[in-house]
Amino acid sequence: MEKYIFFGESTVGTTGTSLMPPVSAFLGCTPNSADTIQLTFDSQMGDELGVDKVVITHTGTSTKEMMRLLTPHLFPSNNNKVDYEVIYDGEKGIAARGLEGVIASIAITLDT
């Protein structure tokens, strides 16, 4: 069963900017600064060369620790029967287990 992960900006209700890729679309994670990391996914718009990006601003943790906290959500065990997971929903203030209070905001750039 394919697992999907959801990211929603705090303004998703007005801008509609959210992303729910399958975890198999995950390409990598890059530190942008001391308090931001960028997750890159294959484009969900069907462009073979395009990518979708999620920049996460984190607080109270190092970049290395933030990546460690995200790992179980990006690489779920085979025992996980959940087919989707909310990593961060800024509009509702919901974060995945272990990420509560760590994610300050996200910015999504979709390949269009």
C-alpha positions in Angstrom: 0.0 0.0 0.0 1.3 3.4 -1.0 1.6 6.0 1.8 0.9 9.7 1.2 2.0 12.6 3.3 0.2 16.0 3.6 1.7 19.4 3.9 -0.5 22.6 4.1 0.6 26.2 4.5 -1.1 28.3 7.1 -3.0 30.1 4.3 -4.2 27.0 2.5 -7.8 28.1 3.0 -7.2 31.2 0.9 -4.3 30.3 -1.4 -5.0 26.6 -1.8 -1.3 25.8 -1.4 -0.9 22.3 -0.1 0.8 19.1 -1.3 0.0 15.4 -0.7 2.7 13.4 -2.5 3.3 9.6 -2.2 6.3 9.0 0.0 7.8 7.2 -3.1 8.0 10.7 -4.7 10.5 11.9 -2.1 13.8 12.8 -3.7 15.8 14.3 -0.8 16.3 16.8 2.0 18.6 19.8 1.9 19.5 22.2 4.7 18.9 25.8 3.5 20.0 27.5 6.7 20.3 26.9 10.4 16.5 26.9 10.8 15.2 25.8 7.4 15.3 22.6 5.4 13.9 21.8 1.9 12.1 18.6 1.0 12.0 17.8 -2.7 9.5 15.6 -4.4 8.9 14.4 -8.0 6.4 16.8 -9.5 2.8 15.8 -8.9 1.8 17.7 -12.0 3.2 15.0 -14.3 6.3 16.9 -15.4 9.1 14.4 -15.6 11.8 17.0 -15.0 9.9 19.2 -12.5 10.0 19.0 -8.7 7.7 20.2 -5.9 9.4 21.8 -2.9 8.4 22.1 0.8 10.6 24.5 2.8 10.2 23.9 6.5 11.1 26.5 9.1 11.9 24.8 12.4 12.4 26.1 15.8 14.1 24.8 19.0 16.1 22.1 17.1 19.1 21.7 14.9 18.8 21.0 11.2 20.3 17.5 11.7 17.7 16.8 14.5 14.9 18.1 12.3 15.9 15.6 9.6 16.0 12.8 12.1 12.5 13.7 13.4 11.1 13.6 9.8 12.7 10.3 8.9 10.1 7.9 10.3 7.4 9.8 8.5 9.2 9.8 5.1 10.3 6.1 5.4 7.5 4.3 7.2 7.9 0.7 8.5 6.0 -2.1 6.7 3.9 -2.4 9.9 2.4 1.0 9.4 -1.2 0.4 8.1 -2.0 4.1 7.7 -2.2 5.2 4.0 -1.7 8.9 4.6 -0.3 11.2 7.3 -0.5 14.9 8.0 3.1 16.0 8.4 2.0 19.7 8.9 -1.3 21.5 8.5 -0.5 25.2 9.2 -4.1 26.2 8.9 -5.3 23.9 11.6 -2.0 23.9 13.6 -1.5 20.2 13.3 1.8 18.5 13.2 2.8 14.8 13.0 3.8 13.0 16.2 7.3 14.1 17.2 7.0 17.3 15.2 4.7 19.3 17.5 6.1 22.6 18.4 9.1 22.1 16.1 7.7 23.2 12.8 7.2 27.0 12.8 5.9 27.3 9.2 6.2 25.8 5.8 6.3 27.2 2.3 5.3 25.1 -0.7 6.5 25.6 -4.3 4.6 23.5 -6.8 6.0 22.7 -10.2 3.4 24.2 -12.6 
